[in-house]
Amino acid sequence: MLEAARAKMSGAKQKLAGKYNQLMDAAIANPSAAMAAGALGAGGLGAAGSLVGNLTDAEQDEGPLRLLTEAVNAGLSAAPLGALGVLSAGSRRRVNTDPRAFQEMQELHRGPNGMIDANAVEATMKNLGRYAAGSVAAIPLAAGLGGMMGGGTANMYNAMGVPGFAPGSIPDPEEYGSNNMPIKQYM
């Protein structure tokens, strides 16, 4: 039964053939670097999505620091899911390709009677795939929540009058007056 489960998983591996095989082999060889790349990729996508959304919406005159705050929060919220997705996919691939890793996973599912629970091995393989797919699917949701948190933070700074968060709030150094405050119009 274990061989049937393994054959079923290797058939799924063939569906992922082509250019992605090399990426997955690199993820197996160096999981830390792969997780960092996944985090950077997901964070970059989250930040870029936030910027594109803010620049194409109907709301005008948002300050540059507001856009930056929302983008950074979106990227930071999406990054852990990218790392988790790469880790889950790499782990599943390693168990499929490395006989020693497959034996280690079998040992984790050895019962008190000394028998390996084949159903638990197959369930673990399915769960690794689900974790990878779920993490990737949740990246836009996490980025959206991060962008909303960044917007709330920017609203707080805007209410306090911090320059750069409100529209047109960046002082022009060439204007009359040394401090560029509204009081200059009474001079």
The 8 nearest C-alpha neighbors of each residue, nearest first, counted from 0:
[[1, 3, 2, 4, 117, 5, 118, 121],
 [2, 0, 4, 3, 117, 5, 120, 121],
 [1, 3, 5, 4, 0, 6, 7, 117],
 [4, 2, 6, 0, 1, 5, 7, 8],
 [5, 3, 7, 1, 2, 6, 121, 8],
 [4, 6, 2, 8, 7, 3, 1, 9],
 [7, 5, 3, 9, 8, 4, 2, 10],
 [6, 8, 4, 10, 5, 9, 3, 11],
 [9, 7, 5, 11, 10, 6, 4, 12],
 [8, 10, 12, 6, 11, 7, 5, 95],
 [11, 9, 7, 13, 12, 8, 6, 14],
 [10, 12, 8, 9, 14, 13, 7, 15],
 [13, 11, 9, 10, 15, 14, 8, 16],
 [12, 14, 16, 10, 15, 11, 9, 17],
 [15, 13, 11, 12, 16, 10, 17, 9],
 [16, 14, 13, 12, 19, 20, 17, 11],
 [17, 15, 13, 14, 20, 19, 18, 12],
 [18, 16, 19, 20, 15, 21, 14, 13],
 [17, 19, 20, 21, 16, 22, 15, 23],
 [18, 20, 22, 21, 17, 23, 16, 15],
 [19, 21, 23, 22, 18, 16, 17, 24],
 [22, 20, 24, 19, 23, 18, 25, 17],
 [23, 21, 19, 25, 20, 24, 26, 18],
 [22, 24, 26, 20, 25, 21, 89, 19],
 [23, 25, 21, 27, 26, 22, 20, 28],
 [26, 24, 28, 22, 23, 27, 29, 21],
 [27, 25, 23, 33, 30, 24, 29, 28],
 [28, 26, 24, 25, 89, 29, 30, 93],
 [27, 29, 25, 26, 24, 30, 23, 33],
 [28, 30, 26, 31, 32, 27, 25, 33],
 [29, 31, 33, 26, 32, 27, 34, 28],
 [32, 30, 34, 33, 29, 35, 26, 86],
 [31, 33, 35, 34, 30, 29, 36, 26],
 [32, 34, 26, 30, 36, 31, 35, 37],
 [33, 35, 82, 37, 31, 36, 32, 85],
 [36, 34, 32, 38, 33, 37, 39, 31],
 [35, 37, 33, 39, 34, 38, 40, 32],
 [38, 36, 81, 82, 34, 40, 35, 39],
 [37, 39, 78, 82, 81, 35, 41, 36],
 [40, 38, 42, 36, 37, 41, 43, 35],
 [39, 41, 37, 43, 38, 42, 36, 44],
 [40, 42, 81, 44, 78, 38, 43, 39],
 [43, 41, 74, 78, 45, 39, 77, 44],
 [42, 44, 40, 46, 45, 41, 39, 47],
 [43, 45, 41, 47, 42, 46, 48, 40],
 [44, 46, 74, 142, 42, 48, 73, 43],
 [47, 45, 70, 74, 49, 43, 73, 48],
 [48, 46, 50, 44, 49, 45, 43, 51],
 [49, 47, 45, 51, 46, 50, 44, 52],
 [48, 50, 46, 52, 70, 47, 51, 53],
 [51, 49, 47, 53, 52, 48, 54, 70],
 [52, 50, 48, 54, 53, 49, 47, 55],
 [53, 51, 49, 55, 50, 54, 48, 56],
 [54, 52, 50, 51, 56, 55, 49, 66],
 [53, 55, 51, 52, 56, 50, 59, 57],
 [56, 54, 52, 53, 51, 57, 58, 50],
 [57, 55, 53, 58, 54, 52, 59, 51],
 [56, 58, 59, 55, 54, 53, 52, 60],
 [59, 57, 56, 60, 61, 53, 55, 54],
 [60, 58, 61, 57, 56, 166, 54, 53],
 [61, 59, 166, 62, 58, 167, 165, 63],
 [60, 62, 166, 59, 165, 63, 65, 164],
 [61, 63, 164, 166, 165, 163, 65, 64],
 [64, 62, 66, 65, 163, 67, 61, 164],
 [65, 63, 67, 163, 164, 66, 62, 68],
 [64, 66, 164, 68, 62, 153, 63, 67],
 [67, 65, 63, 69, 64, 68, 70, 62],
 [66, 68, 64, 70, 65, 69, 71, 63],
 [69, 67, 65, 149, 71, 70, 66, 64],
 [68, 70, 149, 146, 72, 66, 67, 150],
 [69, 71, 46, 73, 67, 49, 72, 68],
 [72, 70, 74, 68, 73, 69, 67, 46],
 [71, 73, 145, 75, 69, 149, 74, 70],
 [74, 72, 145, 142, 146, 70, 45, 76],
 [75, 73, 42, 46, 45, 71, 77, 72],
 [74, 76, 72, 78, 77, 73, 42, 71],
 [75, 77, 73, 145, 74, 141, 142, 78],
 [76, 78, 142, 138, 141, 42, 74, 75],
 [77, 79, 38, 42, 41, 81, 75, 80],
 [80, 78, 82, 81, 38, 77, 83, 76],
 [81, 79, 83, 134, 82, 78, 77, 84],
 [80, 82, 37, 38, 41, 84, 78, 79],
 [81, 83, 34, 38, 37, 79, 85, 80],
 [84, 82, 80, 86, 81, 85, 87, 79],
 [85, 83, 131, 134, 81, 87, 86, 82],
 [84, 86, 88, 82, 83, 87, 34, 37],
 [85, 87, 83, 89, 84, 88, 90, 34],
 [88, 86, 131, 90, 84, 127, 89, 85],
 [87, 89, 85, 91, 131, 90, 86, 92],
 [90, 88, 92, 86, 91, 27, 87, 26],
 [91, 89, 93, 87, 92, 88, 86, 94],
 [90, 92, 88, 94, 93, 89, 127, 87],
 [91, 93, 89, 95, 90, 94, 88, 96],
 [94, 92, 90, 96, 95, 91, 97, 27],
 [93, 95, 101, 100, 91, 92, 97, 96],
 [96, 94, 92, 93, 97, 91, 9, 101],
 [95, 97, 93, 94, 92, 98, 101, 100],
 [96, 98, 100, 99, 93, 94, 95, 101],
 [99, 97, 101, 100, 102, 96, 94, 95],
 [98, 100, 102, 101, 97, 103, 94, 104],
 [101, 99, 103, 94, 97, 102, 98, 104],
 [100, 102, 94, 98, 104, 99, 103, 105],
 [101, 103, 105, 99, 104, 100, 106, 98],
 [104, 102, 100, 106, 105, 101, 99, 107],
 [103, 105, 107, 101, 106, 102, 100, 108],
 [104, 106, 102, 108, 107, 103, 101, 115],
 [107, 105, 103, 109, 108, 104, 102, 115],
 [108, 106, 104, 105, 109, 103, 110, 115],
 [109, 107, 105, 106, 115, 116, 110, 119],
 [110, 108, 115, 106, 114, 107, 113, 116],
 [109, 111, 112, 113, 114, 115, 108, 116],
 [112, 110, 113, 109, 114, 115, 108, 116],
 [111, 113, 110, 114, 109, 115, 116, 108],
 [112, 114, 110, 111, 109, 115, 106, 116],
 [115, 113, 109, 110, 112, 116, 111, 108],
 [116, 114, 109, 108, 117, 110, 105, 113],
 [115, 117, 119, 118, 108, 109, 114, 120],
 [118, 116, 120, 119, 1, 115, 121, 0],
 [119, 117, 121, 120, 116, 122, 123, 1],
 [118, 120, 122, 116, 117, 121, 123, 108],
 [121, 119, 117, 123, 118, 122, 124, 116],
 [120, 122, 124, 118, 123, 119, 4, 117],
 [121, 123, 119, 125, 124, 120, 126, 118],
 [124, 122, 126, 120, 121, 125, 119, 127],
 [123, 125, 121, 127, 122, 126, 91, 120],
 [126, 124, 122, 128, 123, 127, 129, 121],
 [125, 127, 129, 123, 128, 124, 130, 122],
 [128, 126, 130, 124, 87, 129, 125, 91],
 [127, 129, 131, 125, 126, 130, 132, 88],
 [128, 130, 126, 132, 131, 127, 133, 125],
 [131, 129, 133, 127, 128, 132, 134, 126],
 [130, 132, 84, 87, 128, 134, 129, 88],
 [133, 131, 129, 135, 134, 130, 136, 128],
 [134, 132, 136, 130, 135, 131, 129, 137],
 [133, 135, 84, 80, 137, 131, 136, 132],
 [134, 136, 132, 138, 137, 133, 84, 131],
 [135, 137, 133, 134, 138, 132, 139, 140],
 [136, 138, 134, 140, 135, 139, 133, 141],
 [137, 139, 77, 141, 135, 140, 136, 80],
 [140, 138, 142, 141, 137, 143, 45, 136],
 [141, 139, 143, 137, 142, 138, 144, 136],
 [140, 142, 144, 77, 138, 143, 76, 139],
 [143, 141, 73, 45, 145, 139, 77, 140],
 [142, 144, 146, 140, 145, 141, 139, 147],
 [145, 143, 147, 141, 146, 142, 148, 140],
 [144, 146, 73, 72, 142, 148, 76, 143],
 [145, 147, 69, 73, 149, 143, 144, 148],
 [146, 148, 150, 144, 149, 145, 151, 143],
 [149, 147, 145, 151, 150, 146, 152, 144],
 [148, 150, 69, 146, 152, 68, 147, 151],
 [151, 149, 147, 153, 148, 152, 69, 146],
 [152, 150, 154, 148, 153, 149, 147, 155],
 [151, 153, 149, 155, 154, 150, 148, 156],
 [152, 154, 150, 156, 65, 155, 151, 157],
 [155, 153, 157, 151, 152, 156, 158, 150],
 [154, 156, 158, 152, 153, 157, 159, 151],
 [157, 155, 159, 153, 158, 154, 161, 160],
 [156, 158, 154, 160, 164, 159, 165, 155],
 [159, 157, 155, 160, 156, 154, 161, 165],
 [160, 158, 156, 157, 161, 155, 154, 162],
 [161, 159, 157, 158, 162, 156, 165, 164],
 [160, 162, 156, 159, 157, 164, 163, 165],
 [163, 161, 168, 169, 164, 160, 165, 170],
 [164, 162, 62, 64, 169, 168, 165, 63],
 [165, 163, 62, 65, 157, 64, 162, 153],
 [166, 164, 62, 168, 157, 163, 167, 61],
 [165, 167, 62, 60, 61, 168, 164, 163],
 [168, 166, 169, 165, 62, 60, 163, 170],
 [169, 167, 162, 165, 166, 163, 170, 164],
 [168, 170, 163, 162, 167, 171, 166, 165],
 [171, 169, 179, 172, 168, 162, 167, 180],
 [170, 172, 173, 174, 169, 179, 175, 168],
 [171, 173, 174, 170, 179, 177, 175, 178],
 [174, 172, 171, 175, 176, 170, 179, 177],
 [173, 175, 172, 171, 176, 179, 170, 177],
 [176, 174, 173, 177, 179, 183, 172, 178],
 [177, 175, 179, 178, 183, 174, 180, 173],
 [176, 178, 179, 175, 172, 174, 180, 183],
 [177, 179, 180, 176, 183, 170, 172, 175],
 [180, 178, 176, 177, 170, 181, 183, 174],
 [179, 181, 182, 178, 183, 176, 170, 177],
 [182, 180, 183, 184, 179, 185, 178, 176],
 [181, 183, 180, 184, 185, 186, 179, 178],
 [184, 182, 181, 185, 186, 180, 176, 179],
 [183, 185, 182, 186, 181, 180, 176, 175],
 [186, 184, 183, 182, 181, 180, 176, 175],
 [185, 183, 184, 182, 176, 175, 181, 180]]
